[in-house]
Amino acid sequence: MCRECGCGEESQTIPVNKSIQEVNDAVAHETRHSLSHQEVLCINVQGAPGCGKTSLIEELVPLLGPSATIQGDLESNIDKVRLEKQDIPTFQINTHSGCHLNAQMIKDALVNLSLDGKEYLFVENVGNLVCPAGVQLGQHVNITLSAVTEGSDKPKKYPIIFLDSKLIVITKYNLKDVVDFDEEQYLSDLKKLNPKAKIVLLGKHDTKGLSEIAHFFKHERQHLLGHAHSHTHTH
């Protein structure tokens, strides 16, 4: 008898989560391989709603060069319209009730988004600090944005998304005193959690911080190109 509802059916435990994850990861691996072959660095941009994900993309693209974006939200195309006003080709994914993007969504989006001549692909994930953590999309780099207005306890409360990020950007830094942001505690928690992550403090109109982030991505793409070329030569 089924223990859940007493329906009289034989119960059988099926590792659904594992199966779904394996399928997702296989699609992600295929996408990452394809993007590497096209010499496009794919950046998964994570963070809570209102932390500045779209604004960062808008400000970075002029510093980086030819880029495209996949925009993930539950509903609307507000951010897509914003990015296209900056001449950034953008494909919208509305997940409706889904709290994060997955690899199949990205694969399907890329059928409709030309990457000819592009060097960077930003994937702006659905806004939250929980669900996108650890999900493979085909990205080369995970970054997480966290605004000072969200509080100083985020690395302790949501460790996985920070643990999985190569770059962490603390946004709205110019407001830290207004909201009593405990920078020392935040950075201490972050460094204990992920000592290898690059951390950038970013305030409004902060050209120095933006340049630092752009340099980071240029370096990551050079690393990708070097790896792709060495892999080609070995075959």
C-alpha positions, 0 to 999 in steps of 0.5 A: 500500500502506498504510504502517502495516500493509502491508495493500495498501489505498490510504492517504489522510491525513484531518485527523481532529483538525481535523475533530473540533475543528471539530465540538466548537467548533461545539457549544461555540459553540451552548452558550455562546450559549444560556447567555449568553441564559439569563444563566448564567455558565459556569465551566470549573474545571481542575486536578490531582486533589486540588487543591481544585476541589470544595471551591472550588465548595462554598465559593463558591456561598454567596457567589455565589447560585443555581448548578449544577454539571456534575461530570466524573470517570473514575468514581464520583459522590463529588463529586456527592454532596458538592455535593448535600449543599450543595443544589447541583444537580449532573449527573455525567459519567463519562468512564471512560477519557476524560481531559477533558470535551468540548462534546457531553458538556456539551450532553447534560448540560444536557438533564438539568440545569435552569438555571431561576433559576441565575446560575452553572454550574460545570463541574468538569473531569476532574482533570489539567493536560494534556488539558482545556487549550484544549478548548472546552465552551461556557464563558465563563471558564477557571480553573485551580487549582494546589496548592502541594503539587504543586510550584513547577514547574507553569507551566513543565511545563504552560504551556497550561492556565495560558495559557488561564486568566483566573483562577489559584488557588494552593490549600493556600497555608497549606502552602507552608512545609511543602512548600518551595513557591518562591512567587517562582519560581512567580509569576514563571513565571506572570506571564511566561506569562500576565501578564493572568491574575488570581492568588489565593493561597488557604489553608484557611478563607481568607475574604478569598481566597474573597471575592476570587474571588467578586467576580471571578465577579460581575464576569464575570457583569455583563460577560456581562449587559452584553454580552448586553443590548447584543447584543440592542439591536443586533438 
